[in-house]
Amino acid sequence: YQISDGSKLHLMVSTQTTPVKSTNNAFTNELRLLASKWIENPNEREAFVIAFQTEMKNTVDRLSLDDIEKLCADRLNQTV
């Protein structure tokens, strides 16, 4: 995964080669760091991180295998 900021927030996800827990911790830490650029209050920053993770989980849970395959194919076509 990688987070890059600009005019939009982009999230790139690659195949996990590390345990989920450490990957999630690294992702969460990077998300907190990014949020700290705009949100000074630590409680609001943590609320943002939790809301972002919840929204991502809900979105991923709604994806069908066809949706995931199309997203992967689209991503591969962009890099070619």
Gaussian input, Z-matrix of N, CA and C with variables (Angstrom, degrees):
# hf/3-21g

backbone

0 1
 N
 C     1     B1
 C     2     B2     1     A1
 N     3     B3     2     A2     1     D1
 C     4     B4     3     A3     2     D2
 C     5     B5     4     A4     3     D3
 N     6     B6     5     A5     4     D4
 C     7     B7     6     A6     5     D5
 C     8     B8     7     A7     6     D6
 N     9     B9     8     A8     7     D7
 C    10    B10     9     A9     8     D8
 C    11    B11    10    A10     9     D9
 N    12    B12    11    A11    10    D10
 C    13    B13    12    A12    11    D11
 C    14    B14    13    A13    12    D12
 N    15    B15    14    A14    13    D13
 C    16    B16    15    A15    14    D14
 C    17    B17    16    A16    15    D15
 N    18    B18    17    A17    16    D16
 C    19    B19    18    A18    17    D17
 C    20    B20    19    A19    18    D18
 N    21    B21    20    A20    19    D19
 C    22    B22    21    A21    20    D20
 C    23    B23    22    A22    21    D21
 N    24    B24    23    A23    22    D22
 C    25    B25    24    A24    23    D23
 C    26    B26    25    A25    24    D24
 N    27    B27    26    A26    25    D25
 C    28    B28    27    A27    26    D26
 C    29    B29    28    A28    27    D27
 N    30    B30    29    A29    28    D28
 C    31    B31    30    A30    29    D29
 C    32    B32    31    A31    30    D30
 N    33    B33    32    A32    31    D31
 C    34    B34    33    A33    32    D32
 C    35    B35    34    A34    33    D33
 N    36    B36    35    A35    34    D34
 C    37    B37    36    A36    35    D35
 C    38    B38    37    A37    36    D36
 N    39    B39    38    A38    37    D37
 C    40    B40    39    A39    38    D38
 C    41    B41    40    A40    39    D39
 N    42    B42    41    A41    40    D40
 C    43    B43    42    A42    41    D41
 C    44    B44    43    A43    42    D42
 N    45    B45    44    A44    43    D43
 C    46    B46    45    A45    44    D44
 C    47    B47    46    A46    45    D45
 N    48    B48    47    A47    46    D46
 C    49    B49    48    A48    47    D47
 C    50    B50    49    A49    48    D48
 N    51    B51    50    A50    49    D49
 C    52    B52    51    A51    50    D50
 C    53    B53    52    A52    51    D51
 N    54    B54    53    A53    52    D52
 C    55    B55    54    A54    53    D53
 C    56    B56    55    A55    54    D54
 N    57    B57    56    A56    55    D55
 C    58    B58    57    A57    56    D56
 C    59    B59    58    A58    57    D57
 N    60    B60    59    A59    58    D58
 C    61    B61    60    A60    59    D59
 C    62    B62    61    A61    60    D60
 N    63    B63    62    A62    61    D61
 C    64    B64    63    A63    62    D62
 C    65    B65    64    A64    63    D63
 N    66    B66    65    A65    64    D64
 C    67    B67    66    A66    65    D65
 C    68    B68    67    A67    66    D66
 N    69    B69    68    A68    67    D67
 C    70    B70    69    A69    68    D68
 C    71    B71    70    A70    69    D69
 N    72    B72    71    A71    70    D70
 C    73    B73    72    A72    71    D71
 C    74    B74    73    A73    72    D72
 N    75    B75    74    A74    73    D73
 C    76    B76    75    A75    74    D74
 C    77    B77    76    A76    75    D75
 N    78    B78    77    A77    76    D76
 C    79    B79    78    A78    77    D77
 C    80    B80    79    A79    78    D78
 N    81    B81    80    A80    79    D79
 C    82    B82    81    A81    80    D80
 C    83    B83    82    A82    81    D81
 N    84    B84    83    A83    82    D82
 C    85    B85    84    A84    83    D83
 C    86    B86    85    A85    84    D84
 N    87    B87    86    A86    85    D85
 C    88    B88    87    A87    86    D86
 C    89    B89    88    A88    87    D87
 N    90    B90    89    A89    88    D88
 C    91    B91    90    A90    89    D89
 C    92    B92    91    A91    90    D90
 N    93    B93    92    A92    91    D91
 C    94    B94    93    A93    92    D92
 C    95    B95    94    A94    93    D93
 N    96    B96    95    A95    94    D94
 C    97    B97    96    A96    95    D95
 C    98    B98    97    A97    96    D96
 N    99    B99    98    A98    97    D97
 C   100   B100    99    A99    98    D98
 C   101   B101   100   A100    99    D99
 N   102   B102   101   A101   100   D100
 C   103   B103   102   A102   101   D101
 C   104   B104   103   A103   102   D102
 N   105   B105   104   A104   103   D103
 C   106   B106   105   A105   104   D104
 C   107   B107   106   A106   105   D105
 N   108   B108   107   A107   106   D106
 C   109   B109   108   A108   107   D107
 C   110   B110   109   A109   108   D108
 N   111   B111   110   A110   109   D109
 C   112   B112   111   A111   110   D110
 C   113   B113   112   A112   111   D111
 N   114   B114   113   A113   112   D112
 C   115   B115   114   A114   113   D113
 C   116   B116   115   A115   114   D114
 N   117   B117   116   A116   115   D115
 C   118   B118   117   A117   116   D116
 C   119   B119   118   A118   117   D117
 N   120   B120   119   A119   118   D118
 C   121   B121   120   A120   119   D119
 C   122   B122   121   A121   120   D120
 N   123   B123   122   A122   121   D121
 C   124   B124   123   A123   122   D122
 C   125   B125   124   A124   123   D123
 N   126   B126   125   A125   124   D124
 C   127   B127   126   A126   125   D125
 C   128   B128   127   A127   126   D126
 N   129   B129   128   A128   127   D127
 C   130   B130   129   A129   128   D128
 C   131   B131   130   A130   129   D129
 N   132   B132   131   A131   130   D130
 C   133   B133   132   A132   131   D131
 C   134   B134   133   A133   132   D132
 N   135   B135   134   A134   133   D133
 C   136   B136   135   A135   134   D134
 C   137   B137   136   A136   135   D135
 N   138   B138   137   A137   136   D136
 C   139   B139   138   A138   137   D137
 C   140   B140   139   A139   138   D138
 N   141   B141   140   A140   139   D139
 C   142   B142   141   A141   140   D140
 C   143   B143   142   A142   141   D141
 N   144   B144   143   A143   142   D142
 C   145   B145   144   A144   143   D143
 C   146   B146   145   A145   144   D144
 N   147   B147   146   A146   145   D145
 C   148   B148   147   A147   146   D146
 C   149   B149   148   A148   147   D147
 N   150   B150   149   A149   148   D148
 C   151   B151   150   A150   149   D149
 C   152   B152   151   A151   150   D150
 N   153   B153   152   A152   151   D151
 C   154   B154   153   A153   152   D152
 C   155   B155   154   A154   153   D153
 N   156   B156   155   A155   154   D154
 C   157   B157   156   A156   155   D155
 C   158   B158   157   A157   156   D156
 N   159   B159   158   A158   157   D157
 C   160   B160   159   A159   158   D158
 C   161   B161   160   A160   159   D159
 N   162   B162   161   A161   160   D160
 C   163   B163   162   A162   161   D161
 C   164   B164   163   A163   162   D162
 N   165   B165   164   A164   163   D163
 C   166   B166   165   A165   164   D164
 C   167   B167   166   A166   165   D165
 N   168   B168   167   A167   166   D166
 C   169   B169   168   A168   167   D167
 C   170   B170   169   A169   168   D168
 N   171   B171   170   A170   169   D169
 C   172   B172   171   A171   170   D170
 C   173   B173   172   A172   171   D171
 N   174   B174   173   A173   172   D172
 C   175   B175   174   A174   173   D173
 C   176   B176   175   A175   174   D174
 N   177   B177   176   A176   175   D175
 C   178   B178   177   A177   176   D176
 C   179   B179   178   A178   177   D177
 N   180   B180   179   A179   178   D178
 C   181   B181   180   A180   179   D179
 C   182   B182   181   A181   180   D180
 N   183   B183   182   A182   181   D181
 C   184   B184   183   A183   182   D182
 C   185   B185   184   A184   183   D183
 N   186   B186   185   A185   184   D184
 C   187   B187   186   A186   185   D185
 C   188   B188   187   A187   186   D186
 N   189   B189   188   A188   187   D187
 C   190   B190   189   A189   188   D188
 C   191   B191   190   A190   189   D189
 N   192   B192   191   A191   190   D190
 C   193   B193   192   A192   191   D191
 C   194   B194   193   A193   192   D192
 N   195   B195   194   A194   193   D193
 C   196   B196   195   A195   194   D194
 C   197   B197   196   A196   195   D195
 N   198   B198   197   A197   196   D196
 C   199   B199   198   A198   197   D197
 C   200   B200   199   A199   198   D198
 N   201   B201   200   A200   199   D199
 C   202   B202   201   A201   200   D200
 C   203   B203   202   A202   201   D201
 N   204   B204   203   A203   202   D202
 C   205   B205   204   A204   203   D203
 C   206   B206   205   A205   204   D204
 N   207   B207   206   A206   205   D205
 C   208   B208   207   A207   206   D206
 C   209   B209   208   A208   207   D207
 N   210   B210   209   A209   208   D208
 C   211   B211   210   A210   209   D209
 C   212   B212   211   A211   210   D210
 N   213   B213   212   A212   211   D211
 C   214   B214   213   A213   212   D212
 C   215   B215   214   A214   213   D213
 N   216   B216   215   A215   214   D214
 C   217   B217   216   A216   215   D215
 C   218   B218   217   A217   216   D216
 N   219   B219   218   A218   217   D217
 C   220   B220   219   A219   218   D218
 C   221   B221   220   A220   219   D219
 N   222   B222   221   A221   220   D220
 C   223   B223   222   A222   221   D221
 C   224   B224   223   A223   222   D222
 N   225   B225   224   A224   223   D223
 C   226   B226   225   A225   224   D224
 C   227   B227   226   A226   225   D225
 N   228   B228   227   A227   226   D226
 C   229   B229   228   A228   227   D227
 C   230   B230   229   A229   228   D228
 N   231   B231   230   A230   229   D229
 C   232   B232   231   A231   230   D230
 C   233   B233   232   A232   231   D231
 N   234   B234   233   A233   232   D232
 C   235   B235   234   A234   233   D233
 C   236   B236   235   A235   234   D234
 N   237   B237   236   A236   235   D235
 C   238   B238   237   A237   236   D236
 C   239   B239   238   A238   237   D237

   B1=1.4390
   B2=1.5125
   B3=1.2820
   B4=1.4598
   B5=1.5147
   B6=1.3094
   B7=1.4567
   B8=1.5152
   B9=1.2999
   B10=1.4596
   B11=1.5166
   B12=1.3216
   B13=1.4550
   B14=1.5131
   B15=1.2814
   B16=1.4567
   B17=1.5075
   B18=1.3164
   B19=1.4552
   B20=1.5256
   B21=1.3149
   B22=1.4628
   B23=1.5145
   B24=1.3205
   B25=1.4609
   B26=1.5214
   B27=1.3082
   B28=1.4604
   B29=1.5190
   B30=1.2922
   B31=1.4571
   B32=1.5141
   B33=1.3302
   B34=1.4453
   B35=1.5265
   B36=1.3080
   B37=1.4503
   B38=1.5197
   B39=1.3130
   B40=1.4552
   B41=1.5203
   B42=1.3153
   B43=1.4553
   B44=1.5140
   B45=1.3285
   B46=1.4574
   B47=1.5201
   B48=1.3041
   B49=1.4611
   B50=1.5173
   B51=1.3321
   B52=1.4596
   B53=1.5175
   B54=1.3161
   B55=1.4695
   B56=1.5298
   B57=1.3228
   B58=1.4631
   B59=1.5221
   B60=1.3213
   B61=1.4645
   B62=1.5306
   B63=1.3137
   B64=1.4643
   B65=1.5231
   B66=1.3273
   B67=1.4631
   B68=1.5181
   B69=1.3293
   B70=1.4593
   B71=1.5184
   B72=1.3359
   B73=1.4599
   B74=1.5191
   B75=1.3151
   B76=1.4627
   B77=1.5250
   B78=1.3159
   B79=1.4621
   B80=1.5241
   B81=1.3322
   B82=1.4611
   B83=1.5211
   B84=1.3173
   B85=1.4644
   B86=1.5257
   B87=1.3284
   B88=1.4618
   B89=1.5276
   B90=1.3215
   B91=1.4606
   B92=1.5294
   B93=1.3302
   B94=1.4727
   B95=1.5248
   B96=1.3260
   B97=1.4611
   B98=1.5291
   B99=1.3246
   B100=1.4563
   B101=1.5268
   B102=1.3349
   B103=1.4683
   B104=1.5221
   B105=1.3232
   B106=1.4683
   B107=1.5272
   B108=1.3411
   B109=1.4664
   B110=1.5281
   B111=1.3418
   B112=1.4602
   B113=1.5224
   B114=1.3259
   B115=1.4655
   B116=1.5243
   B117=1.3284
   B118=1.4608
   B119=1.5236
   B120=1.3250
   B121=1.4593
   B122=1.5278
   B123=1.3578
   B124=1.4774
   B125=1.5265
   B126=1.3340
   B127=1.4681
   B128=1.5270
   B129=1.3293
   B130=1.4691
   B131=1.5252
   B132=1.3202
   B133=1.4660
   B134=1.5264
   B135=1.3330
   B136=1.4706
   B137=1.5282
   B138=1.3341
   B139=1.4677
   B140=1.5278
   B141=1.3370
   B142=1.4648
   B143=1.5264
   B144=1.3362
   B145=1.4684
   B146=1.5238
   B147=1.3254
   B148=1.4717
   B149=1.5290
   B150=1.3335
   B151=1.4697
   B152=1.5256
   B153=1.3398
   B154=1.4622
   B155=1.5272
   B156=1.3413
   B157=1.4655
   B158=1.5239
   B159=1.3276
   B160=1.4629
   B161=1.5234
   B162=1.3286
   B163=1.4673
   B164=1.5284
   B165=1.3372
   B166=1.4669
   B167=1.5281
   B168=1.3365
   B169=1.4644
   B170=1.5248
   B171=1.3305
   B172=1.4660
   B173=1.5221
   B174=1.3159
   B175=1.4643
   B176=1.5197
   B177=1.3286
   B178=1.4660
   B179=1.5226
   B180=1.3427
   B181=1.4624
   B182=1.5215
   B183=1.3341
   B184=1.4706
   B185=1.5247
   B186=1.3241
   B187=1.4639
   B188=1.5268
   B189=1.3087
   B190=1.4607
   B191=1.5268
   B192=1.3112
   B193=1.4631
   B194=1.5287
   B195=1.3376
   B196=1.4684
   B197=1.5278
   B198=1.3515
   B199=1.4699
   B200=1.5228
   B201=1.3244
   B202=1.4640
   B203=1.5234
   B204=1.3346
   B205=1.4673
   B206=1.5329
   B207=1.3453
   B208=1.4642
   B209=1.5292
   B210=1.3266
   B211=1.4633
   B212=1.5271
   B213=1.3299
   B214=1.4691
   B215=1.5255
   B216=1.3340
   B217=1.4658
   B218=1.5250
   B219=1.3338
   B220=1.4708
   B221=1.5176
   B222=1.3170
   B223=1.4703
   B224=1.5300
   B225=1.3243
   B226=1.4639
   B227=1.5220
   B228=1.3300
   B229=1.4627
   B230=1.5235
   B231=1.3276
   B232=1.4682
   B233=1.5225
   B234=1.3277
   B235=1.4646
   B236=1.5164
   B237=1.3285
   B238=1.4660
   B239=1.5032
   A1=109.19
   A2=114.39
   A3=120.14
   A4=107.09
   A5=116.64
   A6=120.45
   A7=107.00
   A8=116.71
   A9=119.20
   A10=107.32
   A11=116.18
   A12=117.88
   A13=109.98
   A14=115.12
   A15=123.66
   A16=105.40
   A17=117.29
   A18=118.77
   A19=110.41
   A20=116.87
   A21=122.28
   A22=108.13
   A23=115.91
   A24=121.16
   A25=107.32
   A26=116.90
   A27=121.58
   A28=108.71
   A29=116.09
   A30=121.32
   A31=107.68
   A32=115.52
   A33=120.05
   A34=107.86
   A35=116.75
   A36=120.66
   A37=108.45
   A38=116.58
   A39=120.76
   A40=108.53
   A41=116.59
   A42=121.39
   A43=110.48
   A44=114.96
   A45=119.79
   A46=110.01
   A47=116.13
   A48=120.15
   A49=110.57
   A50=116.36
   A51=121.07
   A52=108.45
   A53=117.35
   A54=119.07
   A55=110.96
   A56=115.45
   A57=121.18
   A58=111.03
   A59=117.08
   A60=119.62
   A61=111.57
   A62=118.30
   A63=119.19
   A64=111.37
   A65=117.40
   A66=120.27
   A67=109.87
   A68=116.16
   A69=119.84
   A70=111.19
   A71=117.80
   A72=120.59
   A73=110.74
   A74=117.55
   A75=121.11
   A76=110.20
   A77=116.43
   A78=120.78
   A79=110.48
   A80=116.41
   A81=121.18
   A82=111.14
   A83=117.03
   A84=120.44
   A85=111.35
   A86=116.65
   A87=119.99
   A88=110.74
   A89=116.27
   A90=120.89
   A91=110.57
   A92=117.17
   A93=120.82
   A94=111.06
   A95=116.07
   A96=120.67
   A97=110.54
   A98=116.23
   A99=120.97
   A100=110.51
   A101=116.97
   A102=121.32
   A103=111.55
   A104=117.17
   A105=120.40
   A106=112.23
   A107=116.93
   A108=119.92
   A109=111.45
   A110=116.67
   A111=120.40
   A112=113.99
   A113=117.83
   A114=120.84
   A115=109.13
   A116=116.34
   A117=120.17
   A118=112.60
   A119=117.39
   A120=121.57
   A121=110.06
   A122=117.73
   A123=119.94
   A124=113.53
   A125=117.86
   A126=120.34
   A127=111.06
   A128=116.14
   A129=119.91
   A130=110.66
   A131=116.46
   A132=121.03
   A133=109.75
   A134=117.05
   A135=120.54
   A136=110.67
   A137=116.95
   A138=120.78
   A139=110.49
   A140=116.67
   A141=121.11
   A142=110.57
   A143=116.73
   A144=121.33
   A145=110.12
   A146=116.61
   A147=120.86
   A148=110.43
   A149=116.94
   A150=120.36
   A151=110.99
   A152=116.81
   A153=121.03
   A154=110.43
   A155=116.42
   A156=120.29
   A157=111.02
   A158=116.96
   A159=121.19
   A160=110.66
   A161=116.32
   A162=120.59
   A163=111.05
   A164=116.90
   A165=120.34
   A166=110.68
   A167=116.62
   A168=120.48
   A169=110.23
   A170=116.95
   A171=120.39
   A172=111.52
   A173=116.85
   A174=120.86
   A175=110.83
   A176=116.66
   A177=120.76
   A178=110.51
   A179=117.19
   A180=120.75
   A181=112.18
   A182=117.71
   A183=121.14
   A184=113.22
   A185=117.42
   A186=120.22
   A187=111.08
   A188=115.69
   A189=120.07
   A190=108.25
   A191=116.82
   A192=120.05
   A193=110.72
   A194=116.95
   A195=120.54
   A196=110.99
   A197=115.86
   A198=120.06
   A199=110.61
   A200=116.34
   A201=121.28
   A202=110.26
   A203=116.47
   A204=120.27
   A205=110.82
   A206=116.85
   A207=120.52
   A208=110.82
   A209=117.82
   A210=120.83
   A211=111.04
   A212=116.11
   A213=120.24
   A214=110.62
   A215=116.21
   A216=120.13
   A217=110.54
   A218=116.65
   A219=120.46
   A220=110.69
   A221=116.49
   A222=121.10
   A223=110.32
   A224=116.81
   A225=120.47
   A226=110.91
   A227=116.87
   A228=120.83
   A229=111.85
   A230=117.40
   A231=121.01
   A232=111.56
   A233=116.71
   A234=120.17
   A235=112.72
   A236=117.48
   A237=120.77
   A238=110.89
   D1=159.14
   D2=175.21
   D3=-156.73
   D4=139.05
   D5=174.50
   D6=-111.15
   D7=130.87
   D8=173.81
   D9=-131.25
   D10=139.30
   D11=-179.68
   D12=-111.43
   D13=152.01
   D14=179.28
   D15=-168.53
   D16=-131.24
   D17=175.94
   D18=-73.79
   D19=-20.98
   D20=177.10
   D21=-136.00
   D22=160.26
   D23=175.43
   D24=-93.22
   D25=123.23
   D26=-178.96
   D27=-112.79
   D28=136.36
   D29=177.38
   D30=-121.40
   D31=120.36
   D32=177.10
   D33=-110.72
   D34=126.50
   D35=-178.05
   D36=-114.17
   D37=130.94
   D38=176.17
   D39=-118.44
   D40=175.40
   D41=-178.38
   D42=-59.43
   D43=133.61
   D44=179.57
   D45=-77.09
   D46=129.11
   D47=175.54
   D48=-119.24
   D49=3.24
   D50=178.07
   D51=-121.49
   D52=162.24
   D53=178.66
   D54=-57.20
   D55=147.85
   D56=-176.14
   D57=-57.36
   D58=-42.07
   D59=-175.80
   D60=-60.66
   D61=-47.72
   D62=-179.41
   D63=-69.42
   D64=-33.21
   D65=176.46
   D66=-65.04
   D67=-44.88
   D68=179.29
   D69=-63.51
   D70=-39.22
   D71=178.54
   D72=-63.69
   D73=-44.15
   D74=179.07
   D75=-63.87
   D76=-43.10
   D77=178.40
   D78=-62.13
   D79=-46.42
   D80=-179.75
   D81=-61.80
   D82=-42.06
   D83=178.61
   D84=-62.53
   D85=-41.68
   D86=179.69
   D87=-68.09
   D88=-38.07
   D89=177.66
   D90=-64.97
   D91=-41.70
   D92=176.66
   D93=-61.53
   D94=-42.77
   D95=179.40
   D96=-61.55
   D97=-44.18
   D98=177.96
   D99=-62.54
   D100=-44.86
   D101=-179.22
   D102=-63.78
   D103=-30.99
   D104=-177.93
   D105=-65.26
   D106=-17.70
   D107=177.07
   D108=-68.21
   D109=-27.46
   D110=-175.53
   D111=-117.25
   D112=-23.96
   D113=-174.07
   D114=-116.56
   D115=113.31
   D116=-177.46
   D117=-81.25
   D118=-37.59
   D119=-177.14
   D120=-71.63
   D121=121.57
   D122=-177.49
   D123=-61.04
   D124=-34.80
   D125=179.36
   D126=-67.74
   D127=-41.19
   D128=177.47
   D129=-67.13
   D130=-37.40
   D131=178.96
   D132=-63.58
   D133=-44.67
   D134=179.49
   D135=-65.51
   D136=-38.52
   D137=177.43
   D138=-62.02
   D139=-39.53
   D140=177.15
   D141=-62.12
   D142=-46.70
   D143=-178.52
   D144=-60.83
   D145=-45.80
   D146=-179.59
   D147=-64.28
   D148=-43.65
   D149=179.54
   D150=-63.09
   D151=-40.66
   D152=179.25
   D153=-63.40
   D154=-46.34
   D155=179.86
   D156=-62.74
   D157=-41.10
   D158=-179.98
   D159=-63.77
   D160=-45.19
   D161=179.34
   D162=-62.97
   D163=-42.30
   D164=177.82
   D165=-61.19
   D166=-45.26
   D167=-179.31
   D168=-62.46
   D169=-45.46
   D170=-179.97
   D171=-62.62
   D172=-39.45
   D173=179.06
   D174=-66.21
   D175=-46.77
   D176=-179.88
   D177=-63.46
   D178=-39.09
   D179=179.63
   D180=-62.86
   D181=-27.08
   D182=-178.93
   D183=-85.53
   D184=-11.95
   D185=-178.31
   D186=-73.76
   D187=137.39
   D188=173.26
   D189=-87.96
   D190=169.20
   D191=176.66
   D192=-61.83
   D193=-35.48
   D194=176.70
   D195=-62.80
   D196=-41.47
   D197=177.98
   D198=-61.10
   D199=-45.77
   D200=-178.54
   D201=-63.71
   D202=-42.93
   D203=179.00
   D204=-61.89
   D205=-42.02
   D206=178.95
   D207=-64.87
   D208=-42.69
   D209=178.47
   D210=-60.67
   D211=-42.36
   D212=179.09
   D213=-65.03
   D214=-43.96
   D215=179.88
   D216=-63.47
   D217=-42.83
   D218=178.11
   D219=-61.14
   D220=-41.71
   D221=-179.32
   D222=-65.35
   D223=-42.44
   D224=178.78
   D225=-64.04
   D226=-40.57
   D227=179.63
   D228=-65.13
   D229=-30.81
   D230=178.45
   D231=-69.77
   D232=-31.62
   D233=-175.57
   D234=-87.60
   D235=-12.29
   D236=-178.15
   D237=-81.57

